[in-house]
C-alpha cells in the first residue's frame, strides 16, 4: 500500500500537526480541527512583576547586612565575621536561585502550549533547583570540601545499598521522561493496573483506576493506584493514548441463529455503526495508514468503515461481530449507544434476525 506522492510530500508536516493537536486535547473530535488550524496556540497572559518584590527586598536586606558587617567589623571576631558572611552569602544564593527558577517557570515553562511538557519541565526544574540548593547549603556548612566530600561519599555509599528500590525508581522517572512510555493524561495498562495517569512523581506513578474488580465497564472505579516507576523496566506498558493515534478497535457481538438472514444483519449493523462514527473513523484510519507507511507492516489491510463478520460457535449459534474504531476514553459510551441502536433495529425484523430464545444461550 504505497501512499501517493502528494501524501509523501505532506506527511512530515501532517504528522507533526497531528501529534501537537493530539497532545493538546483529549477530545478526539477536536484533534483534526486543531491539526488543521493555522493560528498559533494561545498562551496564558504574562503576569505582573509583583512576585519578584519579596526576593529583591530580601537580597537588599542581605546586602545591607553584609555592608554593616564590614562597617562594624570591630564588633565581631574574625572567625565569627567569616561565618556570618558565609551564611549571608548562602541565604543570598538560595534567594537568587529561587527567584531565577520562579522566573523560568512563569515566563518560559508557563508560556508553553503543551500541558504535558509543562508538567515534565516543571518537575525537572524543581529537581535541578533542589540539587543547586543542596550544593549551596553544603558549601555554607562545610568549609573543608575534602572532609565534606568524604563524608558525603560514605553516606551515599551506605544509602545506595539501603535505597536501591527508590534509586531505581528515580532512574525509572528519568526513563519515563526520556522515552515517554506514558505521560500524564494517558490511559495505560501495566501489570494488573489499568487507568488514567494523573501524576508521575520522582519515585512513583499515580493512576486513576478504570474498571477494576468491582466494575465490568470502562468507568472510573474511584480508586487511586500507585506503583514504583521501576516497574517500567520489568513490566510491559500498554498505552491506549499514543498521541499520533489515540484510538483502539472495539467490537460488539450478538449471538444469532443459523437460520438468520446474514446479509441483512450485516448490512444493518454496518449501516448503523457507520452512521454513528463512519466519517470520523475514515479520518482516523487514514492517519493510521499514514503511520503504517513508515513501518515494515505498511501492507496491512485496514478497513476505513465498520466491518461485520460472522463466526460459528459451539452452542449451535453464530456470532455476528461488528468492528469499529473509537477513542479509548469514549469506548464504553459509544458501545452502549450502539448496542441499543443495533438491538432496536434487529428486533424490528424478527423474521430475519433470529436470537436465542431459551435459557441455554
N, C-alpha and C positions, 0 to 999 in steps of 0.2 A: 504494500500500500504506500506508494510513493506520493508525497504531497506535491501539489502544483508549484511551479517556480515562484509565483507571487506569494504563496504561503511561506515558502522557504525564506524569501526575502524579508517578510514582515514578522517572522516568527520570534526573533530575539526581543524586539520591542513589545510584541504582544504578550509574550511570556512574562516580561518584566512588569508590564501593566497589570496583568492578571495577578501576579504574586503580590504586588503592592496593594491592589484592591482587596484581595483575599485576606491579607494581614490586617487591614483596617476595618473589617466588618465581619460579623458572624452571620449575617443575613444573606443567604445565597442569592436572593433576588436583587440585591444591591451590588453584587460583585461585578456583573457585566457593565452596569451603569458607571460604576467607579472606574473600571478599567478603560472605558471609552471617554471618560470626562477629560476635557482638555485643560481645565483650570487646575492650579496647584492646590495643595492641601491647605486647610485653614488652621493656622496655629493659634495658640492662646495669646491674648494680648499681653504685652510686656508689662510686668508690674512696676510700681514706683520703686525708687531707691531708698525708701524709708527703712528697709530691712538692714541696710548696711550701717545705719547710725550707731546701734549698740556696739558693733565691732570697732568703729572708728573712735568712739568715746573711750572704750577700754584700751585701745592702743595709745591714745593720747595720755591717758592716766598712767600707763606703764612708762611711757617716755618721760613724763614729768617726774615719776618716782625715780627713774634712772638718773635724771639730772640732779634731783635733790640728793641722791646718794653720792654723786660726785661733789656737789657743793658742800655737803656736810660730811665729808669723808673722815674728819677727825672724830666724829661721833661713834664710829664703828672700828672694830679691829680689822686688819687686812683680810683675815680668813672669813670673818662674818660678812664683810663687804663683798668679797668674791662670791660667797654662797648666795647672798641676796640678789646680786647682779645676775647670777646664773638662773635663779628662779624667775626673775623678771623677764629674762630673755626666753625662757621656756614658755611662760604664760603668753608672751607676745607671739611666739612662734605658733602656739596652739590656736590663738585667736586669728592669726593671719591665715593659717591653713583652713580653718572652719569658714572664714569669710570667702576665700577663693572657691572652696568646694560649694558653698551656697550659691555663689555667682554662676559657677558652671552648671549646677543643677537647674537654675532658673533660666539662664539666657542661652544655654546650649542644649541640654537634655530636654528641658521643658518646651522647647520650640520644635521638637521632632513630631512627625505625623504618626509614626507607628507606636502604639501603646506598648507592644512587646519590647521594642528597642528601648523605650523609656524605662521600663521595668528593669531590664537586664543592665543597662548602663548605670542606672541609679545604684543598683547593688554593687557593681564593680567600683563605682566612685566611692561608695561608703567603705568598701573593703580597703581601697588604697588610702583613704583618709585615716582609717584606723591604724594601718601599718605605719604611716608617717607619724601619727600622734604617739604611738608606742616608741618609735625611734627617738622622738623629741624627749619623752619622759625618761627614757633610759639615758640619754645624753645629759639630762639635768641631774639625775640621781647618781650616776656613776661618772666620776672624773677619770678614773683609771679604766680606759677602754679595754685593756688586756684582761684585767680581772673580770670586767663585765662580760666580755666575750666568752671567757672560760666558764663563768657561772651560767650564762645563757646556753652555752653548748651542752653542759652537763644536764641542765634542766630539760633542754629539747630532746636529748637522748633518752632520758627517763620517760618523758611524756610521749615520745614516739612509740615506745613499747606499750605504754598504758592506754594510748588513744589511737590504736590502729584503725578501728572502725570509723571514728569521726574524721580522721585524716583522709581515709579512702573516700568517705562521703564528700569531703570538701573537694577532692580531686574529681569526684563524680559531678559536682556542681560546675567545675570548670569545663568538663567534657560536655555537659548539657548546654552550656553557653556556646561552646565552640562548634559542636556538631549538631545541636538542636534536634535530638530525637523527639523532644516535645517542648512546648513553651506554654506560658500562662494562657489559658483560654482554650487549649487543645483538649479534645476528647480522646482519651487513651485507654489502653488496657495493658497492664503489666502484671504478670502473675495472676493472682486472684482479684486484683484491684481493677475496677473499671469505673471511669467517671471523667469529670472535667477538672483540669488542673487550675487551681486558684492561687497557688503560691509555690515558688521554687526558691527555697532558702539555701543558705550555705551548706547545711547538713542534711536537710530532708525536703521532701516534696509533699504538698498537701493537695488532696483530690476530693472534690465533692462527688460522692458516690452516686452512680446511676444504676438503677435496678437493685441488685443485691439479693440476699436470701429472702427478703420479705416482699419483693415485687417481681412481677413477670414481664413488666414493660420497661421502656427506657425513661422512666420518671425518676427524678432525684429521690433518693431514699431518705434524705435528711441526715445522713451520717457523713462525717469527715474522716478521711483515711490519710494517715501519714506513713511514709516509708522512706528509708535512708536512700540518699542519692546513689550510693554504691550499687544499688540493685540494677542500674542501667548497664553495669559491666557483666552481670550474670544472668539477667532475665530478658527475654525478647520484649520489645516495646511495640505495641500495635497502636499506631497513630491514625485516628479517623479524621483528622483535621489538617492534613497536609495542605499548606497554603495554595499550591498550584492546582490542586484538585481535591477540595474538601467535600467529597461525596462518596457514597457507598451504594452498591447494588443491593436491593431488597426484593423480597418475594412474598406473594400472597398465594396460598394454595387451598383448593377445595377438593373434597372427595366427591366424585360423581360416578354414576353407573355406566357400564359399558354401552348400554342402550341409548345414552345421551347423544345429542347432535353435537359432535365435537367441533365441527366447523362453525356452528352457530355460537357455541360457548367461546371459542377462540376469538371470533370477530367482536362479540360483545365485550369481552374482557379487555381486548386491545383498544377498542374504541373509548371505553370509559376511562381507562388509565391514561390514554393519550390526551383526552380532553382535559384531564386534571393536571398533568405535568408534561405533556408531549413536547411543546415548543421549548420549554426551559431545558428539558432533557436533551434535545437536539444540540443546543448550545454547549451543554456540559460534555456531551460525547465528542463534539468537535475539539474541545480543549483536550480531552483525554487522548484522542487520536494524534493530536499535535505533539503531546508529550511522548506517546509511544514511538513517534517517528525518530526520537532521539535514542531509542534503545534497540537492542537486538531482537525484540519481540514486536517490531513495528508491523508485522504481517498478521497480527492477531485480529480476528474479526469481531467488531463491536457494533451492535445494532444501535441506530440512532433513535429508535422508538421502542416502546414497551413490547416485549415478546412473550407470547404464550406458548407453552409446550406441555406435553402430557407424559405421564409416567405411570405404568401399571404397578400396583402394589399387591401384596399377598392376600389381602382381605377381599378379593374379588371386586375391588373398586379401582377407579382411575383417578390420579391426582391431576387436576388442572392447575398449572402454576403460571403466574404472570410475574415477569421480572422487570424492574424499573430502577431508575437512578434517583437518589434522594440525598439531601443533606442529613448527616447522622443525627443532628440535634432536632430534626423535624421528622425523623423516621416513624416514631410512634404515632404522631398526629396524622401524618399522611396515610399510614397503614390503616388506622381506624376509620378515617373518612372513606378511603377506597373500599374497605371491606363492606361497609354499609351500602354504598352505591352498587357494588357488584352483586351483593345478595339480593338487593331490591330488583335489579334488572334481570337476574337469572330466575328468581322466584316468580317473576311475571310471566314466564313461559315454562310451566311445569311439564309440558309435553316434550320440550326439547332439552331442558336441564333437569335431570333426574338425580336427586340427592338421596343418600341413605335414609331409610325410614325407621329401621329397627334400632334397638339399643346396642347392637353388635357392630358399631361403627369402628 
